[in-house]
Amino acid sequence: MTDSEYMDRAEAALAAIEQACDRINDATEADIDNQRVGGMITLSFPNGSQLIVNLQKPLQEIWLAARSGGYHYRHDGSDWVDTKTGEEFFANLSREASVQAGQPLEFSA
């Protein structure tokens, strides 16, 4: 994948996260604060916990930092998948956000 293709796909993923936060905040009591600075989004929850999504341009990856650990995702042509487990990025983000919010939340591409 070219650097340009990576950036297009990665930026689309970050935009999807921002849109999902807006949708979730409108539809639930989750009250997720999302702040974007360049290629990084910080999701802050009312309990003080955070999820951090960060673009890693040199590696063409997206990284997720969560209470449960750090995850690295590479695009496989259709989805962002964990480099160790093969789990899809938005599925893992949904699970991690649900745990931290204390309610089921869904993020999607």
PyRosetta script that sets phi, psi and omega in degrees:
from pyrosetta import init, pose_from_sequence

init()
pose = pose_from_sequence("MTDSEYMDRAEAALAAIEQACDRINDATEADIDNQRVGGMITLSFPNGSQLIVNLQKPLQEIWLAARSGGYHYRHDGSDWVDTKTGEEFFANLSREASVQAGQPLEFSA")
pose.set_psi(1, 138.4)
pose.set_omega(1, 179.0)
pose.set_phi(2, -76.7)
pose.set_psi(2, 163.8)
pose.set_omega(2, 177.5)
pose.set_phi(3, -60.2)
pose.set_psi(3, -37.8)
pose.set_omega(3, 179.4)
pose.set_phi(4, -65.2)
pose.set_psi(4, -42.9)
pose.set_omega(4, 177.6)
pose.set_phi(5, -63.7)
pose.set_psi(5, -42.7)
pose.set_omega(5, 177.3)
pose.set_phi(6, -57.5)
pose.set_psi(6, -49.7)
pose.set_omega(6, -177.6)
pose.set_phi(7, -62.7)
pose.set_psi(7, -40.6)
pose.set_omega(7, 178.1)
pose.set_phi(8, -60.2)
pose.set_psi(8, -46.3)
pose.set_omega(8, -178.5)
pose.set_phi(9, -70.0)
pose.set_psi(9, -41.4)
pose.set_omega(9, -179.3)
pose.set_phi(10, -67.0)
pose.set_psi(10, -43.0)
pose.set_omega(10, 177.8)
pose.set_phi(11, -63.9)
pose.set_psi(11, -37.0)
pose.set_omega(11, 176.9)
pose.set_phi(12, -63.3)
pose.set_psi(12, -38.7)
pose.set_omega(12, 178.2)
pose.set_phi(13, -65.2)
pose.set_psi(13, -44.0)
pose.set_omega(13, 179.1)
pose.set_phi(14, -64.2)
pose.set_psi(14, -41.3)
pose.set_omega(14, 177.4)
pose.set_phi(15, -62.0)
pose.set_psi(15, -38.5)
pose.set_omega(15, 178.6)
pose.set_phi(16, -64.5)
pose.set_psi(16, -37.0)
pose.set_omega(16, 178.0)
pose.set_phi(17, -64.8)
pose.set_psi(17, -45.6)
pose.set_omega(17, 179.6)
pose.set_phi(18, -61.9)
pose.set_psi(18, -43.9)
pose.set_omega(18, 179.3)
pose.set_phi(19, -64.8)
pose.set_psi(19, -39.4)
pose.set_omega(19, 178.7)
pose.set_phi(20, -64.6)
pose.set_psi(20, -39.0)
pose.set_omega(20, 177.8)
pose.set_phi(21, -61.1)
pose.set_psi(21, -44.1)
pose.set_omega(21, 177.9)
pose.set_phi(22, -60.4)
pose.set_psi(22, -45.7)
pose.set_omega(22, -179.7)
pose.set_phi(23, -63.4)
pose.set_psi(23, -45.6)
pose.set_omega(23, -179.5)
pose.set_phi(24, -62.5)
pose.set_psi(24, -43.9)
pose.set_omega(24, -179.0)
pose.set_phi(25, -65.6)
pose.set_psi(25, -32.9)
pose.set_omega(25, 177.6)
pose.set_phi(26, -72.7)
pose.set_psi(26, -32.3)
pose.set_omega(26, -171.9)
pose.set_phi(27, -99.9)
pose.set_psi(27, -14.4)
pose.set_omega(27, -175.5)
pose.set_phi(28, -135.6)
pose.set_psi(28, -179.4)
pose.set_omega(28, 175.3)
pose.set_phi(29, -98.3)
pose.set_psi(29, 17.5)
pose.set_omega(29, -174.5)
pose.set_phi(30, -63.0)
pose.set_psi(30, -36.7)
pose.set_omega(30, 178.3)
pose.set_phi(31, 53.1)
pose.set_psi(31, 56.3)
pose.set_omega(31, 178.3)
pose.set_phi(32, -83.6)
pose.set_psi(32, 124.8)
pose.set_omega(32, 174.4)
pose.set_phi(33, -94.3)
pose.set_psi(33, 123.2)
pose.set_omega(33, 177.9)
pose.set_phi(34, -118.4)
pose.set_psi(34, 131.6)
pose.set_omega(34, 178.0)
pose.set_phi(35, -126.1)
pose.set_psi(35, 130.7)
pose.set_omega(35, 179.2)
pose.set_phi(36, -113.2)
pose.set_psi(36, 131.0)
pose.set_omega(36, 173.4)
pose.set_phi(37, -130.6)
pose.set_psi(37, 108.7)
pose.set_omega(37, -178.2)
pose.set_phi(38, 58.3)
pose.set_psi(38, -122.4)
pose.set_omega(38, -177.9)
pose.set_phi(39, -95.0)
pose.set_psi(39, 25.7)
pose.set_omega(39, -178.9)
pose.set_phi(40, -132.9)
pose.set_psi(40, 135.2)
pose.set_omega(40, 173.4)
pose.set_phi(41, -119.7)
pose.set_psi(41, 131.1)
pose.set_omega(41, 174.2)
pose.set_phi(42, -109.5)
pose.set_psi(42, 122.2)
pose.set_omega(42, 175.4)
pose.set_phi(43, -101.0)
pose.set_psi(43, 118.4)
pose.set_omega(43, -179.1)
pose.set_phi(44, -111.6)
pose.set_psi(44, 135.3)
pose.set_omega(44, -176.5)
pose.set_phi(45, -108.0)
pose.set_psi(45, 155.9)
pose.set_omega(45, -177.6)
pose.set_phi(46, -55.8)
pose.set_psi(46, -26.9)
pose.set_omega(46, 179.7)
pose.set_phi(47, -80.1)
pose.set_psi(47, 3.2)
pose.set_omega(47, 178.1)
pose.set_phi(48, 92.3)
pose.set_psi(48, -8.1)
pose.set_omega(48, 179.3)
pose.set_phi(49, -78.5)
pose.set_psi(49, 162.1)
pose.set_omega(49, -178.7)
pose.set_phi(50, -139.3)
pose.set_psi(50, 154.2)
pose.set_omega(50, 165.4)
pose.set_phi(51, -120.8)
pose.set_psi(51, 138.0)
pose.set_omega(51, 179.6)
pose.set_phi(52, -123.5)
pose.set_psi(52, 125.5)
pose.set_omega(52, 176.9)
pose.set_phi(53, -112.3)
pose.set_psi(53, 126.7)
pose.set_omega(53, -172.3)
pose.set_phi(54, -136.7)
pose.set_psi(54, 132.3)
pose.set_omega(54, 175.7)
pose.set_phi(55, -78.6)
pose.set_psi(55, 137.4)
pose.set_omega(55, 175.8)
pose.set_phi(56, -117.1)
pose.set_psi(56, 83.7)
pose.set_omega(56, -173.4)
pose.set_phi(57, -57.9)
pose.set_psi(57, -45.4)
pose.set_omega(57, -177.8)
pose.set_phi(58, -60.5)
pose.set_psi(58, -30.4)
pose.set_omega(58, -178.8)
pose.set_phi(59, -96.6)
pose.set_psi(59, -6.1)
pose.set_omega(59, -175.0)
pose.set_phi(60, 54.8)
pose.set_psi(60, 48.4)
pose.set_omega(60, -179.8)
pose.set_phi(61, -128.8)
pose.set_psi(61, 164.3)
pose.set_omega(61, 167.2)
pose.set_phi(62, -115.7)
pose.set_psi(62, 132.5)
pose.set_omega(62, 179.0)
pose.set_phi(63, -110.6)
pose.set_psi(63, 143.0)
pose.set_omega(63, 176.3)
pose.set_phi(64, -122.4)
pose.set_psi(64, 124.9)
pose.set_omega(64, 173.9)
pose.set_phi(65, -106.6)
pose.set_psi(65, 124.9)
pose.set_omega(65, -178.3)
pose.set_phi(66, -137.6)
pose.set_psi(66, 169.5)
pose.set_omega(66, 176.6)
pose.set_phi(67, -55.4)
pose.set_psi(67, -36.0)
pose.set_omega(67, -176.0)
pose.set_phi(68, -78.9)
pose.set_psi(68, -9.5)
pose.set_omega(68, 178.3)
pose.set_phi(69, 141.8)
pose.set_psi(69, -169.4)
pose.set_omega(69, 179.8)
pose.set_phi(70, -110.0)
pose.set_psi(70, 141.8)
pose.set_omega(70, -177.0)
pose.set_phi(71, -130.0)
pose.set_psi(71, 142.4)
pose.set_omega(71, 179.0)
pose.set_phi(72, -118.6)
pose.set_psi(72, 130.6)
pose.set_omega(72, -176.7)
pose.set_phi(73, -123.0)
pose.set_psi(73, 136.7)
pose.set_omega(73, 177.1)
pose.set_phi(74, -124.1)
pose.set_psi(74, 142.7)
pose.set_omega(74, -178.6)
pose.set_phi(75, -76.0)
pose.set_psi(75, 131.5)
pose.set_omega(75, -177.2)
pose.set_phi(76, -102.6)
pose.set_psi(76, 12.3)
pose.set_omega(76, -177.2)
pose.set_phi(77, 107.3)
pose.set_psi(77, -24.6)
pose.set_omega(77, 176.7)
pose.set_phi(78, -133.5)
pose.set_psi(78, -32.1)
pose.set_omega(78, -177.2)
pose.set_phi(79, -139.0)
pose.set_psi(79, 161.2)
pose.set_omega(79, 170.1)
pose.set_phi(80, -86.6)
pose.set_psi(80, 119.3)
pose.set_omega(80, -176.3)
pose.set_phi(81, -122.9)
pose.set_psi(81, 145.5)
pose.set_omega(81, -179.9)
pose.set_phi(82, -62.8)
pose.set_psi(82, 133.1)
pose.set_omega(82, -176.6)
pose.set_phi(83, -69.7)
pose.set_psi(83, -16.5)
pose.set_omega(83, 179.2)
pose.set_phi(84, -103.5)
pose.set_psi(84, -43.2)
pose.set_omega(84, -172.2)
pose.set_phi(85, -104.9)
pose.set_psi(85, -18.7)
pose.set_omega(85, -176.5)
pose.set_phi(86, 81.6)
pose.set_psi(86, 2.6)
pose.set_omega(86, 179.3)
pose.set_phi(87, -68.5)
pose.set_psi(87, 143.6)
pose.set_omega(87, -178.9)
pose.set_phi(88, -75.0)
pose.set_psi(88, 140.3)
pose.set_omega(88, -174.5)
pose.set_phi(89, -55.5)
pose.set_psi(89, -53.6)
pose.set_omega(89, -174.3)
pose.set_phi(90, -67.3)
pose.set_psi(90, -29.2)
pose.set_omega(90, 175.1)
pose.set_phi(91, -65.8)
pose.set_psi(91, -44.2)
pose.set_omega(91, 179.2)
pose.set_phi(92, -68.8)
pose.set_psi(92, -42.2)
pose.set_omega(92, 177.7)
pose.set_phi(93, -59.3)
pose.set_psi(93, -42.4)
pose.set_omega(93, 177.9)
pose.set_phi(94, -60.6)
pose.set_psi(94, -45.2)
pose.set_omega(94, 179.8)
pose.set_phi(95, -63.0)
pose.set_psi(95, -48.1)
pose.set_omega(95, -178.0)
pose.set_phi(96, -64.8)
pose.set_psi(96, -42.2)
pose.set_omega(96, 178.9)
pose.set_phi(97, -65.5)
pose.set_psi(97, -38.1)
pose.set_omega(97, 178.6)
pose.set_phi(98, -62.1)
pose.set_psi(98, -42.7)
pose.set_omega(98, 178.7)
pose.set_phi(99, -62.5)
pose.set_psi(99, -46.0)
pose.set_omega(99, -175.6)
pose.set_phi(100, -74.1)
pose.set_psi(100, -28.2)
pose.set_omega(100, 179.1)
pose.set_phi(101, -87.0)
pose.set_psi(101, -19.1)
pose.set_omega(101, -178.0)
pose.set_phi(102, 74.9)
pose.set_psi(102, 21.6)
pose.set_omega(102, 177.8)
pose.set_phi(103, -157.2)
pose.set_psi(103, 155.2)
pose.set_omega(103, -179.1)
pose.set_phi(104, -66.7)
pose.set_psi(104, 128.2)
pose.set_omega(104, 177.7)
pose.set_phi(105, -130.5)
pose.set_psi(105, 147.8)
pose.set_omega(105, -178.8)
pose.set_phi(106, -128.5)
pose.set_psi(106, 124.5)
pose.set_omega(106, 173.3)
pose.set_phi(107, -110.8)
pose.set_psi(107, 143.0)
pose.set_omega(107, 177.7)
pose.set_phi(108, -147.0)
pose.set_psi(108, 161.6)
pose.set_omega(108, -178.7)
pose.set_phi(109, -68.9)
pose.dump_pdb("model.pdb")
